[in-house]
Amino acid sequence: MINPTLRSELLAQVDKRGEELIQLASHLIQIPSENPPGNSKPMAEAISAYLQRHGITSRELVAPGEHVNLLARLETGRPGKRLIFCGHTDVVPAGDRSRWNFSPESGEVRDGYLLGRGASDMKAGLAGLMLAMAILKQHEDEFSGEIILAAADDEETGGKYGVEWLLAEGHLRGDACLIAEPSSALFPTIGQKGSAWTRLTFRGQPTHGSLAPIEGDSATLKAAKATVALQQLFKMSVAFPEDLRPVLEVSREYIRQNRANPRTAEILDHVSVNVGVLQGGNKANIVADQCVLEADIRVPFGATPEQVVAYIDKLLAEVGLERGVDYETEPMAFHGPANYTLPSEPIVQAVLRSIELVRGQQAHGVLQWASSDARYFRRFNIPVLQYGPADLPSIHGLNERVLVDEVIAAAKVFVLAAVDYLTEGK
């Protein structure tokens, strides 16, 4: 726990530098970093320049494909734990810009909101981490150990050349991590579902379309049967981990309060499936000889991707489709199990305490139905959670934005949580 005098001083520092924080976040939004195509170097240079002005050194680490990652270190010189602050520099494409009410690179503040692509996901959160580093540099005598800022590329296309690469190559190590990904104000994310994205390629026998369905063997018909059959993945039996039951109940209540459809609360302990791509055939009067189905499948806590893929074969067999004869499967994108950090971990407790001090309300860690870079930290046995400012409905959509007050409040949590974690036991 932080002593009250230091706590008040740190909170006052964030308030005093609130305008600086919003200007910094605005500047980052104005730097194009859509991925794809991906060009993270201007973002890395801007982050490095800001930190250097505040006495914090950094270095660029370039992954294959010219993906530029940045690591900055605040070292106290006293032995202690290593806390990682993590954020990603890339953003998803803006899409049809004519449908935006402002430029995606606006960075403007209007009606209390900071506007632009990345405002919520997650340039405002990244700016909060940067300001936190600058403030903590001035108070480094108050804690021990080290804070590492990892400004990583490539999160929006899987993280292979960002966080995953930094960890796998040994460039990044720590005892705990706080990722400034967008979250709800009182509910940091401590676990994410896994993924089993799958591509199924169906084979058929072409002939003249006027002879179907008597002659020929339609690949598109097989894919249509599979599309319907895959919906039964939601009913797959899953042995949910008992140590997560309390978190599941809190997470369900959080979802019920924040989603229009109350059934969405069921998503955490069920397999979800979305057939997002279905492409096949060459012409209306030719029986299709090939059809490709691509499905976004999310794996719940208590199941594995391998179990899900095996269940797919079972479901398709029930509608007369046999792997190796009618179709083949291959993994797409990220395949991995659900992963989580226990609420009892010191970094989780430090963040929850800090949220409650800033917000004056009780905070709870919750589970998330999507996935993120957090999975890579857990793969390397680094406890991690996500907390950052957000206007959740606008993430990845048109007119992305975030409340200025939320950006400042999150920065307060970052500062307090870092000192709390790095002074634990002192």
C-alpha angles and dihedrals in degrees: 000000000000119000111250095243094055091043092055091047093051093048091048090051092055091048091048091051097040094113090050089053094052092046089051092050090047091052092052091050089053091058108087111233106153114161114234107064088026129200112169100166097091089052092049091050093051092049092047092050093052094048093046090056087058097048098261119128124213141178136211120236115194117208123199112294092037093282105164117211125181129212122190126182134206104192120185094193090233122106115257145108126319116233120194121212106198135189137153124238099204127085134196117262116276093231118202102014092191088070094057119096089217138015113290086229092049103118086185123148111225129168091347095309130111107223135211147063108310095023089123101014091070132293094097090053090048090051088052090055090049093052089046089055091051093050094044090051087064091051101040091126088068097066142027136231126030143302118210122195112206111192099187133191131216101036093130092058097042107290095256092135096033126047095355091053094045092053097041092050092050095244094120127048133155147147096241140358138215114197115198093217115147115277141155114285095247100026119068114190115248101169141030133200119248128244138234104173105181138191117206119194115199123202127208142169115255125220137144111309092228089069096056134145092018095053131029130034113252118219090193091056089052090050090049091053089048092050091057093042093051091062086074089069086087088068095053111128114247130188100221113209111259094217088062098050095099091049090048092056093049090047093050092052090048090052093047089054095047107036126068093222111064091202089070086082087074093063098086098066097035135072111255123205134188121180095209099167130040115167128162149129132042105233139003093248095051122080103238116254094190139025129176123209121191119192133189102216121180120202119220128222108281097034135081132221089244091057090050094050090049089051089053089058089050093051094047092047088057089061093046101264121131126198112240091023106050102014148001128214133212132178120253129204115327120010114183145116128270111274136195148174117230116246089236093066112116094237091053091049091048092052094045092050091048093050090051092050092050098039102032090225136097116271130205135191113238140189124250129217094215131056137243146170087292089087091066093054091050090049086061092046094252112142108232142174137177127237129156146132116283150161090210100197091057097054112120088357139096120294096017113198146155134205113257090222090056091053091053093044092051091051088055090054091049092053096045095043093052094052092042092052095043094048097045110134095012 
